[in-house]
Amino acid sequence: MLKKELIQRSPIRVLEKSIHGGLGKGNLGVFAARKGVGKTACLAHVALDSLLRGEKVLHVSFSDNPHHIESWYEHVFKEIAAAFKLDRISDVHEELISNRLIIHFKQTDRTMRQVAEQIDTVTSGSSFVPATVIVDGYSFYAATVDDIKVWKRMASDRNIEIWFSATLPAEPGNRDIPDPVDAFKDFFSVIILLNPVQEFIELKLLKDHDSGDLEKLRLKLDPRTLMIANYRA
């Protein structure tokens, strides 16, 4: 399969259709789940879709072990390439790597303003202008409203979309939008819950911009292959 066909058949197209065309520039989105459920895999899918479309992606990691990020990308890309029988895999792979930049911070060591300044230093005045920013390992328990305002302002000022992962407690409770995401729900345009269901993980839409009518995403994550796929239920 050619890269163009892969882009057209990507399950991310289903996600975009379900959320009125996608997250959109200037907006924040989040995948929320308990630890180990598949948040990073979902972020990798979003990032790889953007990279396949020739866009640049900045991956900002606050993880204690940032070295695993590249392996996530490699694993998901190999699964996608095999599943869709992608042509010229090595050429596509090299193109993706050239358009991706990974940087790491320790959330406890820097203020959010310092993080934003460092991101500006890395991307301003250079040929690396990301269309999408991926943020993993960020603790919303340690974040403040002012911190999230900085992320939102960054998205708006740079005309980019920013996707986060958010780790939920073992028992998320009965809120429509679970803690700690609930405290910042007004800043997120899209909120997606990863819900383990029998042999797969369901992607459940909790917020879709200002829409009060939430569609069923009809997407699932295979915990074995870490592939997002369509499903009917």
DARA-V122728 format. One record per helix or strand of 2 or more residues. SS is the DSSP state (@ for helix, = for strand). FROM is the first residue (numbers start at 1). TO is the last residue. If there is no record, write none. Layout:
ss->[SS,SS]
from->[FROM,FROM]
to->[TO,TO]
//
This chain:
ss->[@,@,=,@,=,@,@,=,@,=,@,=,@,=,=,=,=]
from->[3,11,28,39,57,68,89,100,112,132,145,161,181,190,200,219,228]
to->[9,18,34,52,61,83,98,104,123,136,158,168,187,197,208,221,230]
//
